[in-house]
Amino acid sequence: HDLWAAADLPPLAFSDRLSLVAAGFDLTFRIEDDGRQLRLSPIGQQDLVLVREYPAGAKPADFARQVRDLLPDAKVDVVGKVVRVSGTAEDHERLDDARRRGRNPAASPAGKQLYSLNAPNVPLRTILEKLSQDQKLEFRVDEKLLEQKGLSLDVRVNVKVKDVELDALLKEAFSPAGLTFRRSGKVVEVAPAKP
């Protein structure tokens, strides 16, 4: 706290200022439903959950049971002919590995990949690290350029998307941070958004 007087920060909204101060104590905050109270809580990645849907073949309930056995900590739901899995990046990696090895033949990787993400007040860098692990994406970022523009991957963002394609998810993550991107396959080049 004794170094704040020397800091030269751009004008920030109250929520951004509170995020900066709280993060220094490994805390985050949540505004209560009545909008009149604010609750501090430890920063954790428990709120950062990746949701993916997997084609389940002719017997979705059987495939869901296989997934629950493989991933006991993940939330698994049958939605029509797909199985929706809410879990960590590691959970999805285990499931993808099992499907590649043929241990879950009910699912096939065919079809459009849709993503859901609920990441309230999470550093953008944390989201990118999870996406990098889960989707094997390579993010190319010139952090010195971002710093010159007063931008950072450490800014906290609120991302809540459901059943969107990867580019739409990335747009939701980057836009609040004043950033844009260009994706070519698994390579994502990040740059400041043009004013």
C-alpha positions as CSV (number, residue, x, y, z in Angstrom):
1,H,0.0,0.0,0.0
2,D,2.9,2.4,0.6
3,L,3.8,2.3,-3.1
4,W,0.5,3.4,-4.4
5,A,1.4,7.1,-4.2
6,A,4.1,6.6,-6.8
7,A,1.9,4.7,-9.2
8,D,0.8,6.4,-12.4
9,L,-2.4,4.7,-13.4
10,P,-4.9,5.8,-16.0
11,P,-8.4,6.8,-14.9
12,L,-10.1,3.6,-13.7
13,A,-13.6,2.7,-12.8
14,F,-14.3,1.9,-9.1
15,S,-14.5,-1.9,-9.8
16,D,-11.1,-1.8,-11.5
17,R,-9.5,0.1,-8.6
18,L,-11.0,-2.3,-6.1
19,S,-9.8,-5.3,-8.2
20,L,-6.2,-3.9,-8.2
21,V,-6.1,-3.3,-4.4
22,A,-7.9,-6.6,-3.5
23,A,-5.6,-8.7,-5.8
24,G,-2.6,-7.5,-3.9
25,F,-4.1,-9.4,-0.9
26,D,-5.1,-12.5,-3.0
27,L,-8.8,-11.3,-2.8
28,T,-11.5,-10.6,-5.3
29,F,-15.0,-9.2,-4.7
30,R,-18.6,-9.9,-5.5
31,I,-21.5,-7.4,-5.4
32,E,-24.5,-8.9,-3.5
33,D,-27.8,-9.2,-5.3
34,D,-29.3,-6.2,-3.5
35,G,-26.5,-4.0,-5.0
36,R,-25.8,-2.4,-1.6
37,Q,-23.2,-4.7,-0.2
38,L,-19.8,-5.9,-1.5
39,R,-18.2,-9.2,-0.3
40,L,-14.5,-9.9,-0.4
41,S,-13.4,-13.5,-0.9
42,P,-10.2,-15.3,-1.7
43,I,-9.2,-15.5,-5.3
44,G,-9.6,-19.0,-6.7
45,Q,-10.1,-20.7,-9.9
46,Q,-13.2,-22.5,-8.7
47,D,-15.4,-20.0,-10.7
48,L,-13.5,-20.7,-13.8
49,V,-15.3,-23.6,-15.4
50,L,-15.1,-24.7,-19.1
51,V,-18.3,-26.1,-20.5
52,R,-18.2,-28.2,-23.7
53,E,-20.8,-30.4,-25.4
54,Y,-19.9,-33.8,-26.8
55,P,-22.0,-35.7,-29.4
56,A,-23.2,-38.7,-27.5
57,G,-24.4,-41.1,-30.2
58,A,-27.6,-43.2,-29.9
59,K,-27.4,-43.6,-26.2
60,P,-26.6,-40.3,-24.5
61,A,-27.4,-41.6,-21.0
62,D,-24.9,-44.4,-21.3
63,F,-22.2,-42.0,-22.5
64,A,-23.0,-39.6,-19.7
65,R,-22.5,-42.5,-17.2
66,Q,-19.1,-43.3,-18.7
67,V,-18.1,-39.6,-18.5
68,R,-19.2,-39.4,-14.8
69,D,-17.2,-42.5,-14.0
70,L,-14.1,-41.0,-15.7
71,L,-14.6,-37.4,-14.3
72,P,-16.2,-37.7,-10.8
73,D,-15.6,-34.0,-10.0
74,A,-17.2,-32.6,-13.3
75,K,-20.8,-31.8,-13.8
76,V,-22.3,-34.0,-16.5
77,D,-25.7,-33.4,-18.1
78,V,-27.5,-35.0,-21.0
79,V,-29.0,-32.3,-23.3
80,G,-30.8,-33.9,-26.2
81,K,-28.3,-35.9,-28.2
82,V,-25.2,-34.3,-26.6
83,V,-23.6,-34.6,-23.2
84,R,-22.6,-31.3,-21.6
85,V,-19.5,-31.4,-19.4
86,S,-18.7,-28.6,-17.0
87,G,-15.2,-29.0,-15.5
88,T,-11.6,-28.0,-15.5
89,A,-9.4,-27.9,-18.5
90,E,-7.8,-31.1,-17.1
91,D,-11.2,-32.8,-17.0
92,H,-11.7,-32.0,-20.7
93,E,-8.2,-33.2,-21.6
94,R,-8.8,-36.5,-19.8
95,L,-12.1,-37.0,-21.7
96,D,-10.5,-36.1,-25.1
97,D,-7.7,-38.5,-24.4
98,A,-10.1,-41.3,-23.5
99,R,-12.1,-40.6,-26.7
100,R,-8.9,-40.7,-28.8
101,R,-8.0,-44.1,-27.3
102,G,-11.5,-45.4,-28.0
103,R,-12.5,-45.9,-24.4
104,N,-15.7,-43.9,-25.0
105,P,-16.8,-45.1,-28.4
106,A,-20.3,-43.5,-28.0
107,A,-18.8,-40.0,-28.7
108,S,-17.3,-38.9,-31.9
109,P,-15.5,-35.6,-32.5
110,A,-17.6,-34.7,-35.4
111,G,-19.7,-31.5,-35.4
112,K,-19.1,-27.9,-34.5
113,Q,-17.3,-27.2,-31.2
114,L,-19.3,-24.9,-29.0
115,Y,-18.0,-23.3,-25.8
116,S,-19.5,-21.9,-22.6
117,L,-17.5,-20.0,-20.0
118,N,-18.5,-18.4,-16.7
119,A,-15.5,-16.4,-15.5
120,P,-16.6,-13.5,-13.2
121,N,-13.9,-10.9,-12.3
122,V,-11.0,-13.1,-13.4
123,P,-7.7,-11.9,-14.8
124,L,-7.6,-12.2,-18.6
125,R,-4.3,-13.9,-18.3
126,T,-5.9,-16.7,-16.3
127,I,-8.5,-17.3,-19.0
128,L,-5.9,-17.4,-21.7
129,E,-3.8,-19.9,-19.7
130,K,-6.8,-22.2,-19.3
131,L,-7.7,-21.9,-23.0
132,S,-4.1,-22.5,-24.0
133,Q,-4.1,-25.7,-21.9
134,D,-7.5,-27.0,-22.9
135,Q,-7.5,-26.1,-26.6
136,K,-3.7,-26.1,-27.2
137,L,-3.9,-22.5,-28.4
138,E,-0.7,-20.4,-28.8
139,F,-1.3,-16.8,-27.7
140,R,1.2,-14.3,-29.2
141,V,1.3,-11.1,-27.2
142,D,3.7,-8.2,-27.3
143,E,3.3,-7.2,-23.7
144,K,5.6,-4.2,-24.0
145,L,3.3,-2.8,-26.7
146,L,0.3,-3.3,-24.5
147,E,2.1,-1.6,-21.6
148,Q,2.9,1.4,-23.9
149,K,-0.9,1.6,-24.7
150,G,-1.8,1.3,-21.0
151,L,-3.2,-2.2,-21.5
152,S,-2.5,-5.5,-19.7
153,L,-3.4,-9.1,-19.7
154,D,-3.7,-8.8,-15.9
155,V,-6.9,-6.7,-16.1
156,R,-9.9,-8.5,-14.6
157,V,-12.8,-9.3,-17.0
158,N,-16.2,-10.7,-16.7
159,V,-16.9,-13.4,-19.3
160,K,-20.2,-15.2,-19.5
161,V,-20.9,-17.0,-22.7
162,K,-23.0,-20.0,-23.5
163,D,-22.8,-22.3,-26.6
164,V,-20.6,-20.0,-28.8
165,E,-17.8,-20.7,-31.2
166,L,-14.2,-20.2,-30.1
167,D,-13.8,-16.8,-31.9
168,A,-16.9,-15.4,-30.2
169,L,-15.6,-16.6,-26.8
170,L,-12.2,-14.9,-27.5
171,K,-14.0,-11.7,-28.5
172,E,-15.9,-11.6,-25.3
173,A,-12.7,-12.1,-23.3
174,F,-10.6,-9.5,-25.2
175,S,-13.0,-6.7,-25.8
176,P,-13.4,-5.5,-22.2
177,A,-9.6,-5.3,-21.9
178,G,-9.3,-3.1,-25.0
179,L,-7.8,-5.8,-27.1
180,T,-8.5,-7.6,-30.3
181,F,-7.1,-10.7,-31.9
182,R,-6.5,-12.5,-35.2
183,R,-6.7,-16.3,-35.1
184,S,-5.1,-18.7,-37.6
185,G,-5.7,-22.2,-36.5
186,K,-4.3,-22.7,-33.1
187,V,-2.2,-19.4,-33.2
188,V,-3.9,-16.3,-31.7
189,E,-2.2,-12.9,-32.2
190,V,-3.3,-10.4,-29.7
191,A,-3.1,-6.6,-30.3
192,P,-4.6,-3.4,-28.9
193,A,-8.0,-2.6,-30.3
194,K,-7.9,0.4,-32.6
195,P,-9.6,3.5,-31.1
